[in-house]
C-alpha cells in the first residue's frame, strides 16, 4: 500500500538539493520553483516563527521529499522498523 504512495512521490520533479544547510528541503524546493535558495530559506525561517505550523511543515517535507538518489526518509524508517520486528 505504501509502495504506491512512495512511488508517486518519486514521480514528482521535487528532489532535495545537494547544497543543503539542514536537510536539503529548501534547496530542493527552490530548484523545483526556479528561484533563489536564499529566498526559500528566508520564507521557511519566517514560517518557523509561527507556532507549530512551520516546524511541522518542514518535518513533513523532510520525511517525504526524495533525495536525488530517490530514497525517502520515511520509507527507510518504516523498512528499518519492519526489519527489527522480523529479527
C-alpha positions as CSV (number, residue, x, y, z in Angstrom):
1,X,0.0,0.0,0.0
2,X,2.7,2.5,0.9
3,X,4.9,1.5,-2.0
4,X,2.4,3.2,-4.4
5,X,2.5,6.3,-2.3
6,X,6.3,6.4,-2.2
7,X,6.4,5.8,-6.0
8,X,4.0,8.7,-6.5
9,X,6.4,10.9,-4.6
10,X,9.3,9.7,-6.7
11,X,7.5,10.6,-9.9
12,X,7.3,14.3,-8.8
13,X,10.2,16.5,-10.0
14,X,10.9,17.8,-6.5
15,X,14.2,16.5,-5.1
16,X,16.3,17.5,-2.1
17,X,19.3,19.6,-3.3
18,X,22.9,18.7,-2.8
19,X,23.7,22.2,-1.5
20,X,22.0,21.8,1.8
21,X,22.2,23.6,5.1
22,X,20.0,21.3,7.2
23,X,18.0,18.7,5.3
24,X,18.2,20.0,1.7
25,X,14.4,20.7,1.7
26,X,14.7,24.5,0.9
27,X,17.3,24.0,-1.9
28,X,15.1,21.2,-3.4
29,X,12.0,23.5,-3.3
30,X,14.0,26.4,-4.8
31,X,15.3,24.2,-7.7
32,X,11.7,23.0,-8.4
33,X,10.3,26.5,-8.4
34,X,13.3,28.1,-10.2
35,X,14.0,30.7,-7.6
36,X,16.9,31.6,-5.2
37,X,17.5,29.1,-2.4
38,X,18.1,32.1,0.0
39,X,14.6,33.4,-0.6
40,X,13.1,30.0,0.1
41,X,15.2,29.7,3.3
42,X,14.1,33.1,4.4
43,X,10.4,32.2,3.9
44,X,10.9,29.0,5.8
45,X,12.6,30.8,8.6
46,X,9.7,33.2,8.9
47,X,7.3,30.3,8.9
48,X,9.3,28.7,11.7
49,X,8.3,31.7,13.8
50,X,4.6,30.6,13.6
51,X,3.8,28.2,16.4
52,X,3.8,24.6,15.3
53,X,2.9,25.2,11.6
54,X,6.4,26.0,10.3
55,X,8.2,23.2,12.1
56,X,5.5,20.6,11.3
57,X,5.6,21.6,7.6
58,X,9.4,21.3,7.5
59,X,9.3,17.9,9.3
60,X,6.7,16.5,6.9
61,X,8.7,17.8,3.9
62,X,11.9,16.4,5.3
63,X,10.3,13.0,5.7
64,X,8.6,12.9,2.3
65,X,10.8,14.7,-0.3
66,X,13.0,12.2,-2.0
67,X,16.8,12.6,-2.1
68,X,18.5,12.8,-5.5
69,X,19.0,9.0,-5.4
70,X,15.2,8.7,-4.9
71,X,15.4,7.4,-1.4
72,X,12.8,8.7,1.0
73,X,13.5,9.1,4.8
74,X,10.0,7.9,5.9
75,X,10.3,4.8,3.7
76,X,13.7,3.9,5.1
77,X,12.4,4.4,8.7
78,X,9.4,2.1,8.0
79,X,11.6,-0.5,6.4
80,X,14.1,-0.4,9.2
81,X,11.2,-0.8,11.7
82,X,9.9,-3.8,9.9
83,X,13.4,-5.4,9.8
84,X,13.7,-5.1,13.6
85,X,10.4,-6.8,14.2
86,X,11.4,-9.8,12.0
87,X,14.6,-10.5,14.0
